[in-house]
Amino acid sequence: MARVELSDKVALVTGSAHRVGRVIALELAKQGANLLVHYNSAKPEQVQETLHAIEACGVDAFALQADLSRAAGVDALMAAIEDRYERLDIVVNSASVFQARDLLDVSLADWDLTMAVNLRAPFLITQRAARIMAGNPAPGGVIINICDAGADGPWKKYPHHGISKSALWMLTQVSALALGPDIRANAIVSGPVMKTAGLGMSDERWAKVGERSVLGRTGVPEDVARAVVFLCREDHITGELLHVNAGEHLP
């Protein structure tokens, strides 16, 4: 099959007003894709800055606030993109919550929020996206779920988060089986490419995080963004978990 061109495709990237989601959205825009910029708690100036950067690539874009911990937020998001473009080609489930807890300290509220945002929302988005993609002029599309080390094995410091990301990888595999051959589903395990917000991590400590990987260094958000573009373009890949983490997952 020929490599998929992304010009004039329609993409939804959740959590794309700032941080890694923003870089993914901008990379897709550089390839010619039109975008819905989703956000929840990002500041208005961050949203506008992202929109301006995307529109500077010569594509169409609009922003929508939606709380993905609520099913109604997912409904509003998917209805908006269908109303605007009447099609959808690319979905990147990037929005996530990331809570550090000891297992015995995970509250019911912690569990419910993490599962709602990290797992239930991608599941509901996948259902809605697949129905829209089936109506595309040439039926089909691609769904990419952003995972992390939680998809590779137990994560003591982030128990409920790790469970949600492991389940997200299973959702990816089930989606690939259920939605093929027209719709592909893949996942990316992102390693340390950006400091966690609010932790005040020093450059020295950040460098030590990278030293734990096979390549001995941290990455940058653009590494993940380029991997997303690769999985969008290469249409013979589905049900794949692509590690973009400098080999951090290796024994």
C-alpha positions in Angstrom: 0.0 0.0 0.0 1.1 3.6 -0.6 2.2 5.8 2.3 -0.8 7.8 3.7 -0.6 11.5 3.0 -1.8 13.6 5.9 -2.6 16.8 3.9 -6.3 17.8 4.4 -6.9 15.0 6.9 -8.9 15.8 10.0 -7.2 15.0 13.4 -8.3 15.1 17.0 -5.6 15.3 19.6 -6.9 15.3 23.2 -5.0 17.4 25.7 -3.4 19.3 22.8 -3.3 22.9 24.1 0.0 22.4 25.9 2.8 20.1 26.8 3.3 16.9 24.6 -0.2 17.0 23.2 0.6 20.5 21.8 3.7 19.3 20.1 1.9 16.3 18.5 -0.9 18.6 17.2 1.6 21.0 15.8 3.6 18.2 14.0 0.3 16.9 12.4 -0.5 20.5 11.3 3.0 20.7 9.7 2.0 17.7 7.7 -1.2 19.4 6.5 -3.8 18.0 8.9 -6.7 20.1 10.1 -7.2 19.9 13.9 -9.5 20.1 16.8 -7.4 21.3 19.8 -9.0 19.8 22.9 -8.2 21.1 26.4 -9.6 21.0 29.8 -7.7 23.1 32.3 -5.1 24.8 30.1 -4.9 28.6 30.4 -6.7 30.7 27.7 -3.4 32.2 26.6 -1.9 28.7 26.1 -4.9 27.7 24.0 -4.7 30.8 21.8 -0.9 30.4 21.3 -1.4 26.8 20.2 -4.2 27.7 17.8 -2.1 30.5 16.3 0.9 28.2 15.8 -1.2 25.5 14.1 -3.0 28.0 11.9 0.4 29.4 10.8 0.9 26.0 9.2 -1.9 26.9 6.7 -4.5 24.5 8.1 -7.8 24.9 9.8 -8.1 24.5 13.5 -10.5 25.2 16.4 -10.4 24.7 20.1 -12.9 23.1 22.5 -12.9 22.8 26.2 -14.2 19.4 27.5 -13.9 17.5 30.7 -13.1 14.0 29.6 -13.7 12.6 33.1 -17.4 13.0 32.2 -19.1 11.1 29.4 -20.9 14.3 28.4 -17.5 15.9 27.8 -16.6 13.2 25.3 -20.0 13.5 23.6 -19.5 17.3 23.2 -16.0 16.8 21.8 -17.0 14.3 19.2 -20.2 16.1 18.2 -18.1 19.3 17.7 -15.6 17.7 15.3 -18.3 16.0 13.3 -20.3 19.2 13.0 -17.2 21.1 11.9 -15.6 18.7 9.4 -18.2 15.8 8.8 -15.2 13.4 8.9 -12.4 12.3 11.1 -9.2 10.6 10.0 -6.8 10.6 13.0 -7.4 10.4 16.8 -4.6 10.7 19.3 -5.7 10.0 22.8 -3.0 12.0 24.6 -4.9 13.6 27.6 -4.0 11.9 30.9 -4.0 12.4 34.6 -0.9 11.3 36.5 -1.1 10.8 40.3 1.7 9.4 42.5 0.2 7.3 45.4 1.1 4.4 47.5 -1.2 1.5 46.7 -3.0 1.7 50.1 -3.4 5.4 49.8 -5.3 5.4 46.5 -8.8 6.7 47.2 -11.9 5.9 45.4 -12.0 9.4 43.9 -8.3 8.9 42.8 -9.2 5.6 41.1 -12.4 6.9 39.4 -10.7 10.1 38.0 -7.7 8.2 36.7 -9.8 5.4 35.0 -12.3 8.0 33.7 -9.7 10.1 31.9 -7.0 7.6 31.0 -9.2 4.6 30.0 -12.9 5.3 29.8 -12.5 8.5 27.7 -10.3 6.8 25.1 -12.8 3.9 25.0 -15.7 6.2 24.3 -13.8 8.3 21.9 -12.8 5.1 20.0 -16.4 4.1 19.7 -17.5 7.5 18.4 -14.5 8.0 16.2 -14.9 4.6 14.5 -18.5 5.4 13.6 -17.4 8.7 12.1 -14.5 7.1 10.2 -16.8 4.5 8.7 -18.6 7.4 6.9 -15.4 9.0 5.5 -15.3 9.2 1.7 -12.7 6.5 1.7 -13.7 4.6 4.9 -11.0 4.3 7.5 -8.6 6.1 9.8 -6.1 5.6 12.6 -6.4 5.8 16.4 -3.2 6.2 18.5 -3.2 5.9 22.2 -0.4 7.4 24.2 0.8 5.1 27.0 3.8 5.1 29.3 5.8 2.8 31.5 2.5 1.6 33.0 1.9 -0.4 29.9 5.1 -2.5 30.4 4.6 -3.8 33.9 3.8 -3.0 37.5 4.6 0.6 38.6 4.9 0.8 42.4 4.7 4.6 42.8 1.8 5.0 40.4 -0.4 1.9 40.9 -3.8 3.1 39.5 -2.1 5.1 36.8 -0.1 2.1 35.7 -3.2 -0.1 35.7 -5.1 2.5 33.5 -2.2 2.6 30.9 -1.9 -1.2 30.8 -5.6 -1.4 30.2 -5.3 1.3 27.5 -2.8 -0.9 25.7 -5.3 -3.8 25.8 -8.0 -1.5 24.5 -5.6 -0.7 21.6 -5.2 -4.4 20.7 -8.9 -5.1 21.0 -9.6 -2.0 18.8 -7.1 -3.2 16.1 -8.9 -6.5 16.0 -12.4 -5.2 16.0 -12.1 -2.3 13.7 -9.8 -3.6 11.0 -9.2 -3.7 8.1 -10.3 -0.1 7.5 -9.4 1.4 10.9 -6.0 0.9 12.5 -5.2 1.2 16.2 -1.7 1.6 17.7 -0.1 2.8 20.9 3.0 4.6 21.9 4.9 4.2 25.1 6.4 7.6 25.8 9.5 7.7 28.0 10.8 10.8 29.8 10.5 13.6 27.2 9.2 16.4 29.4 9.5 17.2 33.1 6.3 16.5 35.0 4.5 19.7 35.7 4.7 21.0 39.3 7.5 18.8 40.6 10.2 21.4 40.2 12.7 18.9 39.0 16.3 20.2 38.5 18.2 19.8 35.3 20.7 17.5 37.2 17.9 15.2 38.4 16.3 15.2 35.0 19.7 14.1 33.5 19.8 11.3 36.0 16.4 10.1 34.8 17.7 9.8 31.3 20.8 7.9 32.5 18.6 4.9 33.4 17.8 4.2 29.8 19.8 2.2 27.3 20.7 5.4 25.3 21.6 7.3 28.5 19.5 10.4 27.8 16.1 11.9 28.0 14.1 12.7 24.9 12.0 15.6 23.7 8.3 15.9 22.9 9.1 16.0 19.2 10.3 12.4 19.4 6.8 11.3 20.3 5.2 13.6 17.7 7.3 12.1 14.9 6.3 8.6 16.1 2.7 9.6 15.8 3.2 10.9 12.3 5.0 7.6 11.4 2.0 5.5 12.7 -0.4 7.7 10.8 1.4 7.3 7.5 2.4 3.7 7.5 -0.9 1.8 6.8 0.5 -1.7 7.2 0.9 -1.3 11.0 -1.9 -2.0 13.5 -2.1 -3.4 17.0 1.5 -2.3 17.6 3.1 -0.9 20.8 5.9 1.5 19.7 8.4 2.4 22.5 9.8 5.9 22.2 11.7 5.8 25.4 15.4 5.3 24.6 15.1 1.6 25.5 14.0 2.3 29.1 11.8 -0.7 29.1 14.6 -3.2 28.4 15.9 -5.3 31.3 
